Amino acid sequence: MASSAVPETSASGESLKSLFGQRLEPFLALSKSAKGAGCVQLIKDALAAPSVMVFGELLDMPNVIELKSNPEHARYHRLLEIFSYGTYQDYQQNKDTLPEITEVQRAKLQQLSIVTLSERVRDLLEYLEIANVRQLEDLIMDAIYQNVINANLDQKLKLVEVHSAMGRDLRPGQAQIMLKVLEEWTKTSGALLQALSAKMKQVQENYEKERQAKEAFERELERIKRDHASQGSGKHRKHGGGGPHMMDYEMGDQHMFQSPEFMGEIERMTYGGGGSKRGGKRAPRG
């Protein structure tokens, strides 16, 4: 059976890690006074406790750290490290130098290995050295029930799709690697922010230039309209030298040619100031 990959542990997975950390607190309290063989027994109990899935804080307790320098008990410290951030294969490859684990502890380590393996596709049946699919399915269902993983089990396709998983403890040196990655991310984000700020400034400057150009164009357009209107109102008036003047007219001024005054003016200009041809008297000859 294969597992499908998830890129990283989810926020809900970190909350589960916090919950499991609370379940470890009784063991943390006891570790303050337990030394030597008593501390070894405390580790055994913690590894066997069904509800305890994280062990990093216990690994950092002073009395537990002292076990590393004791040849008789150092292997229990190493076993606790594997349960903290290792996998089932880590145990199998070093089992000759490690304490023998119970079936309950074996199942827990296999479940924790599923958390690690959920980040990449693996053949769980082979990796966890489980004899048959039914046993693996039971292991996965138990892990889901205990909120170790959030997953769907497809028995037909023999596939477990992991959506999220609890957070595990970090290996020694892993925190420094993560810190370096975060520092690089911060630098990249800062450079990106500067580039975006520069681009926004350029966009604002271009917008302001376009706004000013538009206002200048509109002012010039209004000036041209005013000049055109002023020239149009004066071009229809023409002034002569001494005689009567006439006005250019538009279509609306045609009624002036039908007025009696205009017709009389035409007759005077035609007959030299005499009377009308119609009924007028001719001037006597001298």
C-alpha positions in Angstrom: 0.0 0.0 0.0 1.3 3.4 -1.0 0.9 6.8 0.7 0.2 10.0 -1.3 2.4 13.0 -0.5 1.5 16.2 1.3 3.9 19.1 1.0 4.1 20.0 4.7 2.5 19.6 8.1 -0.6 21.7 8.3 -1.5 24.2 11.0 -4.0 21.8 12.4 -1.2 19.3 12.6 0.8 21.7 14.8 -2.2 22.0 17.1 -2.3 18.3 17.4 1.3 18.3 18.3 0.5 20.8 21.1 -2.2 18.5 22.3 0.1 15.5 22.4 2.6 17.7 24.2 0.1 18.3 27.0 -0.2 14.6 27.4 3.5 14.3 27.9 3.5 16.8 30.9 3.1 14.1 33.6 6.2 12.4 32.3 8.1 15.7 32.2 7.2 16.3 35.9 8.4 12.8 36.9 11.6 13.2 34.9 12.7 16.1 37.2 13.3 13.6 40.0 13.9 10.3 38.2 17.5 9.3 37.7 19.4 6.4 36.2 17.2 3.2 36.1 14.2 5.2 37.2 14.6 7.5 34.3 14.9 4.5 31.9 11.6 3.1 33.2 10.0 6.5 32.7 11.1 6.5 29.1 9.7 3.0 28.6 6.4 4.1 30.1 6.2 7.2 27.9 6.9 5.2 24.7 4.2 2.7 25.7 1.6 5.3 26.6 -1.0 5.3 23.8 -1.8 9.0 24.0 1.8 10.3 23.9 3.1 10.9 20.4 5.8 13.6 20.9 8.9 13.3 23.0 11.1 16.3 22.2 10.6 18.0 25.6 11.3 14.8 27.5 14.5 14.4 25.4 15.6 17.8 26.6 15.2 17.1 30.3 18.5 17.2 32.2 18.1 13.8 33.8 17.3 12.3 30.4 20.3 14.0 28.8 22.5 12.4 31.5 21.6 9.0 30.2 23.8 9.6 27.2 27.0 9.5 29.3 26.0 6.2 31.0 27.0 3.2 28.9 24.3 1.1 30.4 21.5 3.5 29.7 22.7 5.4 26.6 20.8 3.1 24.3 17.4 4.2 25.8 18.3 7.8 25.1 19.0 6.8 21.5 15.7 4.9 21.4 13.9 8.0 22.6 15.6 10.0 19.8 14.2 7.6 17.2 10.7 8.0 18.6 11.1 11.7 18.6 12.1 12.3 15.0 13.2 9.0 13.5 11.4 6.2 11.6 10.8 2.5 11.9 13.6 1.8 9.5 16.0 3.8 11.7 15.2 1.4 14.5 15.5 -1.7 12.3 18.9 -0.6 11.0 20.2 -0.2 14.5 18.1 -2.7 16.5 21.2 -4.7 17.5 22.4 -1.7 19.6 19.0 -0.6 20.8 16.6 -2.0 23.4 13.9 -4.4 22.2 10.5 -2.7 21.8 7.1 -4.1 22.6 4.4 -4.6 20.0 2.6 -1.5 21.4 5.7 0.6 21.0 6.4 -0.9 17.5 2.9 0.1 16.4 3.4 3.6 17.7 6.8 4.0 15.9 5.2 2.7 12.7 2.4 5.3 13.0 4.9 8.0 13.6 6.8 6.8 10.5 3.6 7.3 8.5 3.7 10.9 9.5 7.2 11.3 8.2 6.5 9.2 5.1 3.4 11.3 4.3 5.7 14.0 2.9 6.7 11.6 0.1 5.3 8.6 -1.7 6.5 5.3 -0.2 5.4 1.7 -0.2 4.3 1.5 3.5 3.9 -2.2 3.5 7.5 -2.7 2.6 8.9 0.2 4.6 7.2 -0.7 7.8 7.8 -4.4 7.4 4.2 -5.4 7.9 3.2 -8.9 6.9 -0.1 -8.2 5.2 -2.4 -5.4 4.0 -5.1 -6.0 6.7 -2.6 -5.4 9.4 -1.4 -2.2 7.7 -5.0 -1.0 7.3 -5.6 -1.5 11.0 -2.4 0.4 11.8 -3.5 3.3 9.6 -7.1 3.4 11.0 -5.7 3.5 14.5 -3.4 6.4 13.5 -6.4 8.2 12.1 -8.5 7.5 15.2 -5.7 9.0 17.4 -5.4 12.1 15.2 -1.8 11.2 14.3 -2.8 11.7 10.7 -5.8 13.1 8.8 -6.2 10.7 5.9 -8.5 8.7 3.7 -8.0 5.0 3.2 -8.9 3.6 -0.2 -8.9 -0.1 0.3 -9.8 -0.8 -3.4 -6.8 1.1 -4.7 -4.7 0.1 -1.7 -3.9 3.8 -1.2 -3.8 6.1 1.8 -4.2 9.8 1.0 -2.8 11.9 3.8 -4.3 15.4 4.1 -2.4 16.5 7.2 -0.3 15.1 9.9 0.8 16.0 13.4 4.1 17.8 13.8 7.1 15.8 14.9 10.1 16.8 16.9 13.1 18.2 15.0 16.3 16.4 14.5 19.5 18.0 15.9 20.6 20.7 13.5 17.2 20.8 11.7 16.2 24.0 13.4 19.3 25.7 12.0 18.4 24.5 8.5 14.8 25.8 8.9 16.1 29.1 10.3 18.4 29.5 7.2 15.5 28.8 4.9 13.4 31.4 6.7 16.2 34.0 6.5 16.5 33.4 2.7 12.7 33.7 2.4 12.8 37.0 4.4 15.5 38.4 2.0 13.6 37.3 -1.0 10.4 38.8 0.3 12.2 42.1 1.1 13.7 42.3 -2.4 10.2 41.6 -3.9 8.6 44.2 -1.7 11.2 46.8 -2.8 10.6 45.9 -6.5 6.9 46.2 -6.0 7.3 49.6 -4.2 9.4 50.9 -7.1 6.9 49.7 -9.6 4.0 51.3 -7.8 6.0 54.6 -7.6 6.6 54.4 -11.3 2.9 53.8 -12.0 1.9 56.7 -9.9 4.4 59.0 -11.6 3.1 57.9 -15.0 -0.4 58.5 -13.9 0.4 62.0 -12.7 2.1 62.8 -16.0 -0.9 61.6 -18.0 -3.3 63.5 -15.8 -1.3 66.8 -16.3 -1.1 66.2 -20.0 -4.9 65.6 -20.2 -5.6 68.8 -18.2 -3.3 70.8 -20.5 -5.0 69.3 -23.6 -8.5 70.2 -22.2 -7.4 73.7 -21.5 -6.0 74.2 -25.0 -9.1 72.7 -26.5 -11.3 75.2 -24.5 -9.1 78.1 -25.7 -9.5 77.0 -29.3 -13.2 76.8 -28.9 -13.4 80.3 -27.4 -11.2 81.8 -30.2 -13.3 80.0 -32.9 -16.6 81.3 -31.3 -15.2 84.8 -31.1 -14.1 84.9 -34.8 -17.4 83.4 -35.9 -19.5 86.2 -34.3 -17.5 89.0 -36.0 -17.0 87.7 -39.5 -20.6 88.4 -40.7 -20.2 92.2 -40.4 -18.6 94.2 -43.3 -18.2 98.0 -43.2 -18.2 100.1 -46.5 -16.6 103.6 -47.2 -19.5 106.1 -47.3 -22.6 104.7 -48.8 -25.1 102.6 -47.1 -23.8 99.3 -45.8 -25.3 95.9 -46.1 -25.0 92.9 -43.8 -24.2 89.4 -44.7 -27.1 87.3 -43.6 -27.7 83.8 -42.6 -30.8 81.9 -43.4 -32.6 83.3 -40.5 -32.2 86.9 -41.8 -33.9 86.5 -45.1 -37.1 88.3 -43.9 -35.2 91.7 -44.0 -35.4 91.7 -47.9 -39.2 91.7 -47.7 -39.5 94.8 -45.5 -40.9 98.1 -47.0 -37.8 100.0 -45.8 -35.5 97.7 -47.7 -37.6 97.9 -50.9 -37.7 101.7 -50.7 -33.9 101.8 -50.3 -33.5 99.7 -53.5 -35.8 102.1 -55.5 -33.9 105.2 -54.4 -30.6 103.6 -55.4 -32.1 102.5 -58.7 -33.8 105.8 -59.8 -31.3 108.2 -58.4 -33.4 109.5 -55.5 -36.5 110.2 -57.7 -39.9 108.9 -57.2 -41.0 105.4 -57.8 -41.3 104.3 -61.4 -44.8 103.3 -60.5 -46.8 106.5 -60.4 -43.8 108.8 -60.0 -43.3 112.0 -62.0 -40.4 112.6 -64.3 -38.4 115.7 -63.6 -38.9 118.6 -66.1 -36.1 119.3 -68.6 -34.4 122.6 -68.4 
